Amino acid sequence: MSDARDEVRNGLLLDGLGKPLDLNAVDWHVRHKNPSASPSEVQNETLEVIRSLVSDGLFSLGAVGENDERFVAWKRSLDHSIHKIS
């Protein structure tokens, strides 16, 4: 794992303490640590960061409910969820 990916993971872990993180926050962290990356490289790295955090049991994928704004975890496989957000 690259140093940039480690820094992105650490930043996301701090930002996500006790609250859901939007996909845009993940993308921002990746772009910030990889300023010369192309849009497709940023997308691929964003997905890899998400995959690693979820695989390590540090994050769950899901959505915030429309009515009560509570986080609802998706029950599908990680591969299905990654495909959905990609």
Steps between C-alpha positions, in 0.01 A plus 500: 500500500631840408578778745234717333238227551599468866464876543159495328384213722618678816330825399175320427512312830536829685229673296260211544517465876141452609335617178439388143736624230379601158663347191612851407714514815684185393551640151628830644758327719623289207526803266675703771769234553535422126480843330653386170270199460257483210126481571497126429799445732321695773186291452695174512695604809181623670340160445812320625511712816134425564555129435795488740318685781192278471708181466689592817169546684561871556213634289160379385335596174147630496287809471343759723123459517288763330253551784698463821857550372628189680767289335371173356768245408465313172462126537648408160850367440796735490545435127134586432526817710822612331336443162199705614710802602732480202 
